[in-house]
Amino acid sequence: MSYKSDVKAVRVTATGAVFAGRTRLRGIILENDGTTTQSITLQDNTDSTTLFTTSCPAGDVFAFNIPEDGVLFPGGMKCSAIGADTSATVLIDK
């Protein structure tokens, strides 16, 4: 059995750079410890194009594996918005 690429887990708790180089989002685990639905927005580092947004209900955990080749972030990945009391683990190619 072969694999496509190595995967790296990155913890995100605030806005800012997630990964500087070209990468693919393979999965995400979003945890919401708050009392309202919260969301996360992931953008390309170079041109700020929003490539992935999702939300999570209050007091819940949302986990999602991206099928096939994932979501490509050609200029790197940044988090432009993440809800209060929310944290995420993003699974990306390293």
HTML snippet that shows the backbone in 3Dmol.js (N, CA, C, O; Angstrom):
<script src="https://3Dmol.org/build/3Dmol-min.js"></script>
<div id="view" style="width:600px;height:400px;position:relative"></div>
<script>
const pdb = `
ATOM      1  N   MET A   1       0.847  -1.171   0.000  1.00  0.00           N
ATOM      2  CA  MET A   1       0.000   0.000   0.000  1.00  0.00           C
ATOM      3  C   MET A   1       0.896   1.239   0.000  1.00  0.00           C
ATOM      4  O   MET A   1       1.876   1.309   0.742  1.00  0.00           O
ATOM      5  N   SER A   2       0.554   2.188  -0.821  1.00  0.00           N
ATOM      6  CA  SER A   2       1.349   3.410  -0.887  1.00  0.00           C
ATOM      7  C   SER A   2       0.585   4.573  -0.277  1.00  0.00           C
ATOM      8  O   SER A   2      -0.620   4.488  -0.040  1.00  0.00           O
ATOM      9  N   TYR A   3       1.296   5.645  -0.030  1.00  0.00           N
ATOM     10  CA  TYR A   3       0.671   6.842   0.510  1.00  0.00           C
ATOM     11  C   TYR A   3       0.944   8.000  -0.425  1.00  0.00           C
ATOM     12  O   TYR A   3       1.916   7.980  -1.182  1.00  0.00           O
ATOM     13  N   LYS A   4       0.087   9.016  -0.376  1.00  0.00           N
ATOM     14  CA  LYS A   4       0.222  10.161  -1.265  1.00  0.00           C
ATOM     15  C   LYS A   4       1.271  11.146  -0.780  1.00  0.00           C
ATOM     16  O   LYS A   4       2.066  11.650  -1.574  1.00  0.00           O
ATOM     17  N   SER A   5       1.279  11.423   0.518  1.00  0.00           N
ATOM     18  CA  SER A   5       2.248  12.379   1.063  1.00  0.00           C
ATOM     19  C   SER A   5       2.222  12.311   2.579  1.00  0.00           C
ATOM     20  O   SER A   5       1.333  11.707   3.178  1.00  0.00           O
ATOM     21  N   ASP A   6       3.213  12.942   3.182  1.00  0.00           N
ATOM     22  CA  ASP A   6       3.241  13.034   4.637  1.00  0.00           C
ATOM     23  C   ASP A   6       2.242  14.088   5.083  1.00  0.00           C
ATOM     24  O   ASP A   6       2.003  15.067   4.376  1.00  0.00           O
ATOM     25  N   VAL A   7       1.664  13.885   6.253  1.00  0.00           N
ATOM     26  CA  VAL A   7       0.672  14.809   6.791  1.00  0.00           C
ATOM     27  C   VAL A   7       1.200  15.403   8.087  1.00  0.00           C
ATOM     28  O   VAL A   7       1.851  14.720   8.877  1.00  0.00           O
ATOM     29  N   LYS A   8       0.914  16.676   8.296  1.00  0.00           N
ATOM     30  CA  LYS A   8       1.331  17.398   9.494  1.00  0.00           C
ATOM     31  C   LYS A   8       0.084  17.953  10.177  1.00  0.00           C
ATOM     32  O   LYS A   8      -0.818  18.457   9.507  1.00  0.00           O
ATOM     33  N   ALA A   9       0.029  17.864  11.497  1.00  0.00           N
ATOM     34  CA  ALA A   9      -1.077  18.434  12.265  1.00  0.00           C
ATOM     35  C   ALA A   9      -0.629  19.760  12.864  1.00  0.00           C
ATOM     36  O   ALA A   9       0.401  19.825  13.534  1.00  0.00           O
ATOM     37  N   VAL A  10      -1.398  20.814  12.625  1.00  0.00           N
ATOM     38  CA  VAL A  10      -1.070  22.150  13.133  1.00  0.00           C
ATOM     39  C   VAL A  10      -2.247  22.648  13.971  1.00  0.00           C
ATOM     40  O   VAL A  10      -3.391  22.635  13.515  1.00  0.00           O
ATOM     41  N   ARG A  11      -1.963  23.080  15.182  1.00  0.00           N
ATOM     42  CA  ARG A  11      -2.987  23.612  16.089  1.00  0.00           C
ATOM     43  C   ARG A  11      -3.190  25.091  15.798  1.00  0.00           C
ATOM     44  O   ARG A  11      -2.219  25.845  15.724  1.00  0.00           O
ATOM     45  N   VAL A  12      -4.438  25.514  15.633  1.00  0.00           N
ATOM     46  CA  VAL A  12      -4.769  26.907  15.338  1.00  0.00           C
ATOM     47  C   VAL A  12      -5.711  27.412  16.426  1.00  0.00           C
ATOM     48  O   VAL A  12      -6.776  26.840  16.655  1.00  0.00           O
ATOM     49  N   THR A  13      -5.303  28.498  17.096  1.00  0.00           N
ATOM     50  CA  THR A  13      -6.147  29.096  18.135  1.00  0.00           C
ATOM     51  C   THR A  13      -6.371  30.592  17.904  1.00  0.00           C
ATOM     52  O   THR A  13      -7.127  31.227  18.640  1.00  0.00           O
ATOM     53  N   ALA A  14      -5.720  31.150  16.891  1.00  0.00           N
ATOM     54  CA  ALA A  14      -5.843  32.581  16.593  1.00  0.00           C
ATOM     55  C   ALA A  14      -5.607  32.800  15.102  1.00  0.00           C
ATOM     56  O   ALA A  14      -5.187  31.885  14.394  1.00  0.00           O
ATOM     57  N   THR A  15      -5.877  34.006  14.634  1.00  0.00           N
ATOM     58  CA  THR A  15      -5.622  34.316  13.238  1.00  0.00           C
ATOM     59  C   THR A  15      -4.120  34.409  12.994  1.00  0.00           C
ATOM     60  O   THR A  15      -3.340  34.645  13.917  1.00  0.00           O
ATOM     61  N   GLY A  16      -3.729  34.219  11.731  1.00  0.00           N
ATOM     62  CA  GLY A  16      -2.324  34.300  11.355  1.00  0.00           C
ATOM     63  C   GLY A  16      -1.924  33.129  10.482  1.00  0.00           C
ATOM     64  O   GLY A  16      -2.747  32.286  10.124  1.00  0.00           O
ATOM     65  N   ALA A  17      -0.639  33.092  10.146  1.00  0.00           N
ATOM     66  CA  ALA A  17      -0.105  32.056   9.264  1.00  0.00           C
ATOM     67  C   ALA A  17      -0.221  30.676   9.906  1.00  0.00           C
ATOM     68  O   ALA A  17       0.033  30.509  11.099  1.00  0.00           O
ATOM     69  N   VAL A  18      -0.606  29.700   9.101  1.00  0.00           N
ATOM     70  CA  VAL A  18      -0.663  28.308   9.531  1.00  0.00           C
ATOM     71  C   VAL A  18       0.527  27.556   8.941  1.00  0.00           C
ATOM     72  O   VAL A  18       1.188  26.784   9.636  1.00  0.00           O
ATOM     73  N   PHE A  19       0.800  27.791   7.638  1.00  0.00           N
ATOM     74  CA  PHE A  19       1.911  27.141   6.945  1.00  0.00           C
ATOM     75  C   PHE A  19       2.370  28.060   5.826  1.00  0.00           C
ATOM     76  O   PHE A  19       1.547  28.579   5.072  1.00  0.00           O
ATOM     77  N   ALA A  20       3.678  28.265   5.712  1.00  0.00           N
ATOM     78  CA  ALA A  20       4.206  29.265   4.788  1.00  0.00           C
ATOM     79  C   ALA A  20       4.250  28.806   3.331  1.00  0.00           C
ATOM     80  O   ALA A  20       4.095  29.632   2.432  1.00  0.00           O
ATOM     81  N   GLY A  21       4.453  27.534   3.076  1.00  0.00           N
ATOM     82  CA  GLY A  21       4.605  27.067   1.700  1.00  0.00           C
ATOM     83  C   GLY A  21       3.348  26.436   1.145  1.00  0.00           C
ATOM     84  O   GLY A  21       2.343  26.280   1.839  1.00  0.00           O
ATOM     85  N   ARG A  22       3.428  26.078  -0.120  1.00  0.00           N
ATOM     86  CA  ARG A  22       2.323  25.387  -0.800  1.00  0.00           C
ATOM     87  C   ARG A  22       1.920  24.164   0.022  1.00  0.00           C
ATOM     88  O   ARG A  22       2.776  23.393   0.455  1.00  0.00           O
ATOM     89  N   THR A  23       0.629  23.992   0.232  1.00  0.00           N
ATOM     90  CA  THR A  23       0.158  22.867   1.023  1.00  0.00           C
ATOM     91  C   THR A  23      -1.270  22.512   0.631  1.00  0.00           C
ATOM     92  O   THR A  23      -1.926  23.240  -0.114  1.00  0.00           O
ATOM     93  N   ARG A  24      -1.735  21.391   1.141  1.00  0.00           N
ATOM     94  CA  ARG A  24      -3.114  20.953   0.926  1.00  0.00           C
ATOM     95  C   ARG A  24      -3.761  20.656   2.267  1.00  0.00           C
ATOM     96  O   ARG A  24      -3.166  20.008   3.127  1.00  0.00           O
ATOM     97  N   LEU A  25      -4.974  21.133   2.435  1.00  0.00           N
ATOM     98  CA  LEU A  25      -5.764  20.803   3.606  1.00  0.00           C
ATOM     99  C   LEU A  25      -6.319  19.400   3.415  1.00  0.00           C
ATOM    100  O   LEU A  25      -7.035  19.140   2.448  1.00  0.00           O
ATOM    101  N   ARG A  26      -5.993  18.493   4.334  1.00  0.00           N
ATOM    102  CA  ARG A  26      -6.454  17.102   4.247  1.00  0.00           C
ATOM    103  C   ARG A  26      -7.595  16.804   5.210  1.00  0.00           C
ATOM    104  O   ARG A  26      -8.394  15.898   4.972  1.00  0.00           O
ATOM    105  N   GLY A  27      -7.671  17.573   6.306  1.00  0.00           N
ATOM    106  CA  GLY A  27      -8.730  17.366   7.282  1.00  0.00           C
ATOM    107  C   GLY A  27      -8.694  18.458   8.331  1.00  0.00           C
ATOM    108  O   GLY A  27      -7.742  19.235   8.407  1.00  0.00           O
ATOM    109  N   ILE A  28      -9.745  18.507   9.142  1.00  0.00           N
ATOM    110  CA  ILE A  28      -9.820  19.522  10.193  1.00  0.00           C
ATOM    111  C   ILE A  28     -10.642  18.981  11.366  1.00  0.00           C
ATOM    112  O   ILE A  28     -11.623  18.262  11.181  1.00  0.00           O
ATOM    113  N   ILE A  29     -10.220  19.343  12.556  1.00  0.00           N
ATOM    114  CA  ILE A  29     -10.978  19.069  13.776  1.00  0.00           C
ATOM    115  C   ILE A  29     -11.199  20.418  14.438  1.00  0.00           C
ATOM    116  O   ILE A  29     -10.239  21.078  14.836  1.00  0.00           O
ATOM    117  N   LEU A  30     -12.449  20.832  14.557  1.00  0.00           N
ATOM    118  CA  LEU A  30     -12.796  22.137  15.113  1.00  0.00           C
ATOM    119  C   LEU A  30     -13.520  21.925  16.432  1.00  0.00           C
ATOM    120  O   LEU A  30     -14.522  21.212  16.484  1.00  0.00           O
ATOM    121  N   GLU A  31     -13.020  22.537  17.496  1.00  0.00           N
ATOM    122  CA  GLU A  31     -13.589  22.398  18.831  1.00  0.00           C
ATOM    123  C   GLU A  31     -14.157  23.735  19.276  1.00  0.00           C
ATOM    124  O   GLU A  31     -13.479  24.759  19.206  1.00  0.00           O
ATOM    125  N   ASN A  32     -15.396  23.724  19.732  1.00  0.00           N
ATOM    126  CA  ASN A  32     -16.059  24.945  20.170  1.00  0.00           C
ATOM    127  C   ASN A  32     -16.464  24.792  21.640  1.00  0.00           C
ATOM    128  O   ASN A  32     -17.388  24.043  21.960  1.00  0.00           O
ATOM    129  N   ASP A  33     -15.774  25.498  22.521  1.00  0.00           N
ATOM    130  CA  ASP A  33     -16.090  25.468  23.952  1.00  0.00           C
ATOM    131  C   ASP A  33     -17.049  26.584  24.348  1.00  0.00           C
ATOM    132  O   ASP A  33     -17.362  26.742  25.528  1.00  0.00           O
ATOM    133  N   GLY A  34     -17.515  27.357  23.375  1.00  0.00           N
ATOM    134  CA  GLY A  34     -18.384  28.497  23.658  1.00  0.00           C
ATOM    135  C   GLY A  34     -19.854  28.122  23.758  1.00  0.00           C
ATOM    136  O   GLY A  34     -20.222  26.948  23.772  1.00  0.00           O
ATOM    137  N   THR A  35     -20.677  29.154  23.828  1.00  0.00           N
ATOM    138  CA  THR A  35     -22.125  28.959  23.976  1.00  0.00           C
ATOM    139  C   THR A  35     -22.905  29.301  22.706  1.00  0.00           C
ATOM    140  O   THR A  35     -24.134  29.233  22.697  1.00  0.00           O
ATOM    141  N   THR A  36     -22.198  29.668  21.636  1.00  0.00           N
ATOM    142  CA  THR A  36     -22.834  29.944  20.349  1.00  0.00           C
ATOM    143  C   THR A  36     -22.035  29.254  19.242  1.00  0.00           C
ATOM    144  O   THR A  36     -20.874  28.897  19.440  1.00  0.00           O
ATOM    145  N   THR A  37     -22.651  29.070  18.092  1.00  0.00           N
ATOM    146  CA  THR A  37     -21.958  28.483  16.942  1.00  0.00           C
ATOM    147  C   THR A  37     -20.784  29.378  16.551  1.00  0.00           C
ATOM    148  O   THR A  37     -20.925  30.599  16.478  1.00  0.00           O
ATOM    149  N   GLN A  38     -19.626  28.765  16.299  1.00  0.00           N
ATOM    150  CA  GLN A  38     -18.412  29.495  15.916  1.00  0.00           C
ATOM    151  C   GLN A  38     -17.881  28.918  14.611  1.00  0.00           C
ATOM    152  O   GLN A  38     -18.217  27.793  14.241  1.00  0.00           O
ATOM    153  N   SER A  39     -17.051  29.691  13.913  1.00  0.00           N
ATOM    154  CA  SER A  39     -16.542  29.237  12.619  1.00  0.00           C
ATOM    155  C   SER A  39     -15.051  29.516  12.483  1.00  0.00           C
ATOM    156  O   SER A  39     -14.442  30.196  13.310  1.00  0.00           O
ATOM    157  N   ILE A  40     -14.484  28.966  11.407  1.00  0.00           N
ATOM    158  CA  ILE A  40     -13.091  29.207  11.041  1.00  0.00           C
ATOM    159  C   ILE A  40     -13.053  29.466   9.539  1.00  0.00           C
ATOM    160  O   ILE A  40     -13.796  28.851   8.774  1.00  0.00           O
ATOM    161  N   THR A  41     -12.181  30.383   9.125  1.00  0.00           N
ATOM    162  CA  THR A  41     -11.972  30.675   7.713  1.00  0.00           C
ATOM    163  C   THR A  41     -10.486  30.532   7.410  1.00  0.00           C
ATOM    164  O   THR A  41      -9.646  31.154   8.059  1.00  0.00           O
ATOM    165  N   LEU A  42     -10.172  29.701   6.410  1.00  0.00           N
ATOM    166  CA  LEU A  42      -8.793  29.489   5.973  1.00  0.00           C
ATOM    167  C   LEU A  42      -8.622  30.089   4.592  1.00  0.00           C
ATOM    168  O   LEU A  42      -9.431  29.864   3.691  1.00  0.00           O
ATOM    169  N   GLN A  43      -7.538  30.867   4.442  1.00  0.00           N
ATOM    170  CA  GLN A  43      -7.290  31.568   3.183  1.00  0.00           C
ATOM    171  C   GLN A  43      -5.902  31.260   2.660  1.00  0.00           C
ATOM    172  O   GLN A  43      -5.028  30.796   3.392  1.00  0.00           O
ATOM    173  N   ASP A  44      -5.716  31.533   1.351  1.00  0.00           N
ATOM    174  CA  ASP A  44      -4.390  31.455   0.746  1.00  0.00           C
ATOM    175  C   ASP A  44      -3.548  32.603   1.299  1.00  0.00           C
ATOM    176  O   ASP A  44      -4.020  33.737   1.377  1.00  0.00           O
ATOM    177  N   ASN A  45      -2.314  32.317   1.680  1.00  0.00           N
ATOM    178  CA  ASN A  45      -1.404  33.323   2.247  1.00  0.00           C
ATOM    179  C   ASN A  45      -1.087  34.446   1.275  1.00  0.00           C
ATOM    180  O   ASN A  45      -0.925  35.594   1.689  1.00  0.00           O
ATOM    181  N   THR A  46      -0.994  34.133  -0.011  1.00  0.00           N
ATOM    182  CA  THR A  46      -0.541  35.105  -0.994  1.00  0.00           C
ATOM    183  C   THR A  46      -1.607  36.109  -1.394  1.00  0.00           C
ATOM    184  O   THR A  46      -1.366  37.316  -1.362  1.00  0.00           O
ATOM    185  N   ASP A  47      -2.793  35.622  -1.773  1.00  0.00           N
ATOM    186  CA  ASP A  47      -3.810  36.541  -2.303  1.00  0.00           C
ATOM    187  C   ASP A  47      -5.073  36.647  -1.447  1.00  0.00           C
ATOM    188  O   ASP A  47      -6.044  37.284  -1.854  1.00  0.00           O
ATOM    189  N   SER A  48      -5.064  36.031  -0.271  1.00  0.00           N
ATOM    190  CA  SER A  48      -6.183  36.085   0.685  1.00  0.00           C
ATOM    191  C   SER A  48      -7.501  35.538   0.130  1.00  0.00           C
ATOM    192  O   SER A  48      -8.576  35.920   0.592  1.00  0.00           O
ATOM    193  N   THR A  49      -7.418  34.656  -0.849  1.00  0.00           N
ATOM    194  CA  THR A  49      -8.609  33.990  -1.350  1.00  0.00           C
ATOM    195  C   THR A  49      -9.110  33.012  -0.293  1.00  0.00           C
ATOM    196  O   THR A  49      -8.344  32.181   0.195  1.00  0.00           O
ATOM    197  N   THR A  50     -10.373  33.103   0.061  1.00  0.00           N
ATOM    198  CA  THR A  50     -10.952  32.163   1.013  1.00  0.00           C
ATOM    199  C   THR A  50     -11.161  30.832   0.310  1.00  0.00           C
ATOM    200  O   THR A  50     -11.867  30.749  -0.695  1.00  0.00           O
ATOM    201  N   LEU A  51     -10.532  29.782   0.857  1.00  0.00           N
ATOM    202  CA  LEU A  51     -10.604  28.463   0.244  1.00  0.00           C
ATOM    203  C   LEU A  51     -11.363  27.443   1.090  1.00  0.00           C
ATOM    204  O   LEU A  51     -11.774  26.399   0.583  1.00  0.00           O
ATOM    205  N   PHE A  52     -11.552  27.745   2.386  1.00  0.00           N
ATOM    206  CA  PHE A  52     -12.281  26.806   3.240  1.00  0.00           C
ATOM    207  C   PHE A  52     -12.875  27.554   4.423  1.00  0.00           C
ATOM    208  O   PHE A  52     -12.187  28.317   5.101  1.00  0.00           O
ATOM    209  N   THR A  53     -14.164  27.325   4.661  1.00  0.00           N
ATOM    210  CA  THR A  53     -14.856  27.877   5.820  1.00  0.00           C
ATOM    211  C   THR A  53     -15.789  26.804   6.364  1.00  0.00           C
ATOM    212  O   THR A  53     -16.461  26.108   5.602  1.00  0.00           O
ATOM    213  N   THR A  54     -15.823  26.677   7.679  1.00  0.00           N
ATOM    214  CA  THR A  54     -16.765  25.754   8.298  1.00  0.00           C
ATOM    215  C   THR A  54     -17.135  26.270   9.678  1.00  0.00           C
ATOM    216  O   THR A  54     -16.468  27.153  10.217  1.00  0.00           O
ATOM    217  N   SER A  55     -18.188  25.723  10.241  1.00  0.00           N
ATOM    218  CA  SER A  55     -18.610  26.144  11.574  1.00  0.00           C
ATOM    219  C   SER A  55     -18.880  24.926  12.445  1.00  0.00           C
ATOM    220  O   SER A  55     -18.961  23.793  11.969  1.00  0.00           O
ATOM    221  N   CYS A  56     -19.016  25.204  13.751  1.00  0.00           N
ATOM    222  CA  CYS A  56     -19.220  24.150  14.742  1.00  0.00           C
ATOM    223  C   CYS A  56     -20.220  24.648  15.786  1.00  0.00           C
ATOM    224  O   CYS A  56     -20.071  25.754  16.305  1.00  0.00           O
ATOM    225  N   PRO A  57     -21.227  23.847  16.095  1.00  0.00           N
ATOM    226  CA  PRO A  57     -22.208  24.249  17.098  1.00  0.00           C
ATOM    227  C   PRO A  57     -21.576  24.426  18.484  1.00  0.00           C
ATOM    228  O   PRO A  57     -20.497  23.898  18.756  1.00  0.00           O
ATOM    229  N   ALA A  58     -22.241  25.153  19.330  1.00  0.00           N
ATOM    230  CA  ALA A  58     -21.771  25.404  20.697  1.00  0.00           C
ATOM    231  C   ALA A  58     -21.519  24.098  21.435  1.00  0.00           C
ATOM    232  O   ALA A  58     -22.334  23.177  21.386  1.00  0.00           O
ATOM    233  N   GLY A  59     -20.380  24.028  22.121  1.00  0.00           N
ATOM    234  CA  GLY A  59     -20.052  22.882  22.954  1.00  0.00           C
ATOM    235  C   GLY A  59     -19.827  21.592  22.195  1.00  0.00           C
ATOM    236  O   GLY A  59     -19.976  20.512  22.767  1.00  0.00           O
ATOM    237  N   ASP A  60     -19.475  21.675  20.933  1.00  0.00           N
ATOM    238  CA  ASP A  60     -19.348  20.481  20.103  1.00  0.00           C
ATOM    239  C   ASP A  60     -17.962  20.390  19.468  1.00  0.00           C
ATOM    240  O   ASP A  60     -17.156  21.316  19.561  1.00  0.00           O
ATOM    241  N   VAL A  61     -17.706  19.258  18.824  1.00  0.00           N
ATOM    242  CA  VAL A  61     -16.483  19.029  18.068  1.00  0.00           C
ATOM    243  C   VAL A  61     -16.889  18.594  16.672  1.00  0.00           C
ATOM    244  O   VAL A  61     -17.726  17.706  16.511  1.00  0.00           O
ATOM    245  N   PHE A  62     -16.289  19.226  15.653  1.00  0.00           N
ATOM    246  CA  PHE A  62     -16.564  18.922  14.251  1.00  0.00           C
ATOM    247  C   PHE A  62     -15.287  18.370  13.642  1.00  0.00           C
ATOM    248  O   PHE A  62     -14.245  19.023  13.699  1.00  0.00           O
ATOM    249  N   ALA A  63     -15.351  17.184  13.063  1.00  0.00           N
ATOM    250  CA  ALA A  63     -14.186  16.589  12.405  1.00  0.00           C
ATOM    251  C   ALA A  63     -14.562  16.242  10.975  1.00  0.00           C
ATOM    252  O   ALA A  63     -15.628  15.680  10.722  1.00  0.00           O
ATOM    253  N   PHE A  64     -13.669  16.584  10.030  1.00  0.00           N
ATOM    254  CA  PHE A  64     -13.960  16.358   8.624  1.00  0.00           C
ATOM    255  C   PHE A  64     -12.685  15.999   7.885  1.00  0.00           C
ATOM    256  O   PHE A  64     -11.686  16.713   7.979  1.00  0.00           O
ATOM    257  N   ASN A  65     -12.715  14.896   7.151  1.00  0.00           N
ATOM    258  CA  ASN A  65     -11.617  14.515   6.278  1.00  0.00           C
ATOM    259  C   ASN A  65     -11.961  14.971   4.874  1.00  0.00           C
ATOM    260  O   ASN A  65     -13.051  14.688   4.378  1.00  0.00           O
ATOM    261  N   ILE A  66     -11.039  15.677   4.227  1.00  0.00           N
ATOM    262  CA  ILE A  66     -11.265  16.177   2.879  1.00  0.00           C
ATOM    263  C   ILE A  66     -10.992  15.029   1.902  1.00  0.00           C
ATOM    264  O   ILE A  66      -9.916  14.433   1.952  1.00  0.00           O
ATOM    265  N   PRO A  67     -11.927  14.710   1.025  1.00  0.00           N
ATOM    266  CA  PRO A  67     -11.721  13.596   0.097  1.00  0.00           C
ATOM    267  C   PRO A  67     -10.698  13.903  -0.996  1.00  0.00           C
ATOM    268  O   PRO A  67     -10.336  15.053  -1.247  1.00  0.00           O
ATOM    269  N   GLU A  68     -10.252  12.822  -1.633  1.00  0.00           N
ATOM    270  CA  GLU A  68      -9.321  12.877  -2.769  1.00  0.00           C
ATOM    271  C   GLU A  68      -8.036  13.623  -2.433  1.00  0.00           C
ATOM    272  O   GLU A  68      -7.303  13.213  -1.533  1.00  0.00           O
ATOM    273  N   ASP A  69      -7.749  14.725  -3.152  1.00  0.00           N
ATOM    274  CA  ASP A  69      -6.482  15.437  -2.987  1.00  0.00           C
ATOM    275  C   ASP A  69      -6.568  16.613  -2.033  1.00  0.00           C
ATOM    276  O   ASP A  69      -5.610  17.381  -1.937  1.00  0.00           O
ATOM    277  N   GLY A  70      -7.661  16.783  -1.334  1.00  0.00           N
ATOM    278  CA  GLY A  70      -7.781  17.882  -0.383  1.00  0.00           C
ATOM    279  C   GLY A  70      -8.000  19.216  -1.069  1.00  0.00           C
ATOM    280  O   GLY A  70      -8.332  19.278  -2.253  1.00  0.00           O
ATOM    281  N   VAL A  71      -7.808  20.292  -0.298  1.00  0.00           N
ATOM    282  CA  VAL A  71      -7.969  21.652  -0.806  1.00  0.00           C
ATOM    283  C   VAL A  71      -6.585  22.271  -0.939  1.00  0.00           C
ATOM    284  O   VAL A  71      -5.854  22.368   0.047  1.00  0.00           O
ATOM    285  N   LEU A  72      -6.216  22.691  -2.143  1.00  0.00           N
ATOM    286  CA  LEU A  72      -4.889  23.250  -2.406  1.00  0.00           C
ATOM    287  C   LEU A  72      -4.804  24.709  -1.961  1.00  0.00           C
ATOM    288  O   LEU A  72      -5.665  25.522  -2.298  1.00  0.00           O
ATOM    289  N   PHE A  73      -3.757  25.031  -1.200  1.00  0.00           N
ATOM    290  CA  PHE A  73      -3.407  26.395  -0.812  1.00  0.00           C
ATOM    291  C   PHE A  73      -2.058  26.689  -1.467  1.00  0.00           C
ATOM    292  O   PHE A  73      -1.016  26.459  -0.852  1.00  0.00           O
ATOM    293  N   PRO A  74      -2.057  27.197  -2.711  1.00  0.00           N
ATOM    294  CA  PRO A  74      -0.811  27.348  -3.468  1.00  0.00           C
ATOM    295  C   PRO A  74       0.191  28.312  -2.846  1.00  0.00           C
ATOM    296  O   PRO A  74       1.398  28.123  -2.995  1.00  0.00           O
ATOM    297  N   GLY A  75      -0.285  29.333  -2.158  1.00  0.00           N
ATOM    298  CA  GLY A  75       0.621  30.313  -1.563  1.00  0.00           C
ATOM    299  C   GLY A  75       0.805  30.151  -0.073  1.00  0.00           C
ATOM    300  O   GLY A  75       1.266  31.075   0.597  1.00  0.00           O
ATOM    301  N   GLY A  76       0.454  28.994   0.461  1.00  0.00           N
ATOM    302  CA  GLY A  76       0.496  28.782   1.902  1.00  0.00           C
ATOM    303  C   GLY A  76      -0.883  28.996   2.493  1.00  0.00           C
ATOM    304  O   GLY A  76      -1.818  29.386   1.793  1.00  0.00           O
ATOM    305  N   MET A  77      -1.002  28.738   3.788  1.00  0.00           N
ATOM    306  CA  MET A  77      -2.304  28.799   4.453  1.00  0.00           C
ATOM    307  C   MET A  77      -2.256  29.770   5.624  1.00  0.00           C
ATOM    308  O   MET A  77      -1.285  29.819   6.378  1.00  0.00           O
ATOM    309  N   LYS A  78      -3.345  30.549   5.755  1.00  0.00           N
ATOM    310  CA  LYS A  78      -3.496  31.402   6.932  1.00  0.00           C
ATOM    311  C   LYS A  78      -4.926  31.304   7.438  1.00  0.00           C
ATOM    312  O   LYS A  78      -5.856  31.027   6.681  1.00  0.00           O
ATOM    313  N   CYS A  79      -5.077  31.536   8.722  1.00  0.00           N
ATOM    314  CA  CYS A  79      -6.391  31.593   9.336  1.00  0.00           C
ATOM    315  C   CYS A  79      -6.763  33.064   9.432  1.00  0.00           C
ATOM    316  O   CYS A  79      -6.087  33.839  10.110  1.00  0.00           O
ATOM    317  N   SER A  80      -7.843  33.450   8.750  1.00  0.00           N
ATOM    318  CA  SER A  80      -8.247  34.857   8.768  1.00  0.00           C
ATOM    319  C   SER A  80      -9.338  35.128   9.790  1.00  0.00           C
ATOM    320  O   SER A  80      -9.582  36.280  10.151  1.00  0.00           O
ATOM    321  N   ALA A  81     -10.000  34.067  10.260  1.00  0.00           N
ATOM    322  CA  ALA A  81     -11.041  34.235  11.276  1.00  0.00           C
ATOM    323  C   ALA A  81     -11.224  32.925  12.015  1.00  0.00           C
ATOM    324  O   ALA A  81     -11.287  31.855  11.409  1.00  0.00           O
ATOM    325  N   ILE A  82     -11.310  33.024  13.331  1.00  0.00           N
ATOM    326  CA  ILE A  82     -11.628  31.865  14.160  1.00  0.00           C
ATOM    327  C   ILE A  82     -12.426  32.378  15.350  1.00  0.00           C
ATOM    328  O   ILE A  82     -12.069  33.380  15.970  1.00  0.00           O
ATOM    329  N   GLY A  83     -13.505  31.678  15.657  1.00  0.00           N
ATOM    330  CA  GLY A  83     -14.403  32.124  16.709  1.00  0.00           C
ATOM    331  C   GLY A  83     -13.778  32.096  18.088  1.00  0.00           C
ATOM    332  O   GLY A  83     -12.800  31.390  18.338  1.00  0.00           O
ATOM    333  N   ALA A  84     -14.366  32.880  18.973  1.00  0.00           N
ATOM    334  CA  ALA A  84     -13.943  32.895  20.381  1.00  0.00           C
ATOM    335  C   ALA A  84     -14.190  31.519  20.990  1.00  0.00           C
ATOM    336  O   ALA A  84     -15.139  30.836  20.606  1.00  0.00           O
ATOM    337  N   ASP A  85     -13.359  31.111  21.922  1.00  0.00           N
ATOM    338  CA  ASP A  85     -13.476  29.802  22.580  1.00  0.00           C
ATOM    339  C   ASP A  85     -13.423  28.652  21.586  1.00  0.00           C
ATOM    340  O   ASP A  85     -13.975  27.582  21.842  1.00  0.00           O
ATOM    341  N   THR A  86     -12.755  28.869  20.446  1.00  0.00           N
ATOM    342  CA  THR A  86     -12.672  27.860  19.406  1.00  0.00           C
ATOM    343  C   THR A  86     -11.211  27.586  19.073  1.00  0.00           C
ATOM    344  O   THR A  86     -10.388  28.500  19.029  1.00  0.00           O
ATOM    345  N   SER A  87     -10.904  26.327  18.842  1.00  0.00           N
ATOM    346  CA  SER A  87      -9.569  25.948  18.402  1.00  0.00           C
ATOM    347  C   SER A  87      -9.713  24.878  17.320  1.00  0.00           C
ATOM    348  O   SER A  87     -10.734  24.194  17.241  1.00  0.00           O
ATOM    349  N   ALA A  88      -8.690  24.745  16.500  1.00  0.00           N
ATOM    350  CA  ALA A  88      -8.750  23.789  15.404  1.00  0.00           C
ATOM    351  C   ALA A  88      -7.414  23.070  15.273  1.00  0.00           C
ATOM    352  O   ALA A  88      -6.356  23.633  15.557  1.00  0.00           O
ATOM    353  N   THR A  89      -7.483  21.848  14.848  1.00  0.00           N
ATOM    354  CA  THR A  89      -6.309  21.113  14.418  1.00  0.00           C
ATOM    355  C   THR A  89      -6.508  20.886  12.922  1.00  0.00           C
ATOM    356  O   THR A  89      -7.448  20.209  12.506  1.00  0.00           O
ATOM    357  N   VAL A  90      -5.607  21.463  12.116  1.00  0.00           N
ATOM    358  CA  VAL A  90      -5.703  21.287  10.671  1.00  0.00           C
ATOM    359  C   VAL A  90      -4.659  20.262  10.259  1.00  0.00           C
ATOM    360  O   VAL A  90      -3.515  20.295  10.710  1.00  0.00           O
ATOM    361  N   LEU A  91      -5.077  19.358   9.400  1.00  0.00           N
ATOM    362  CA  LEU A  91      -4.193  18.317   8.877  1.00  0.00           C
ATOM    363  C   LEU A  91      -3.812  18.715   7.468  1.00  0.00           C
ATOM    364  O   LEU A  91      -4.671  18.812   6.591  1.00  0.00           O
ATOM    365  N   ILE A  92      -2.501  18.951   7.241  1.00  0.00           N
ATOM    366  CA  ILE A  92      -2.022  19.458   5.967  1.00  0.00           C
ATOM    367  C   ILE A  92      -0.842  18.618   5.476  1.00  0.00           C
ATOM    368  O   ILE A  92      -0.215  17.891   6.246  1.00  0.00           O
ATOM    369  N   ASP A  93      -0.554  18.736   4.171  1.00  0.00           N
ATOM    370  CA  ASP A  93       0.675  18.153   3.636  1.00  0.00           C
ATOM    371  C   ASP A  93       1.835  18.949   4.165  1.00  0.00           C
ATOM    372  O   ASP A  93       1.753  20.172   4.284  1.00  0.00           O
ATOM    373  N   LYS A  94       2.928  18.264   4.487  1.00  0.00           N
ATOM    374  CA  LYS A  94       4.082  19.034   4.956  1.00  0.00           C
ATOM    375  C   LYS A  94       5.152  19.123   3.907  1.00  0.00           C
ATOM    376  O   LYS A  94       6.194  19.737   4.138  1.00  0.00           O
TER     377      LYS A  94
END
`;
const viewer = $3Dmol.createViewer("view");
viewer.addModel(pdb, "pdb");
viewer.setStyle({}, {cartoon: {color: "spectrum"}});
viewer.zoomTo();
viewer.render();
</script>
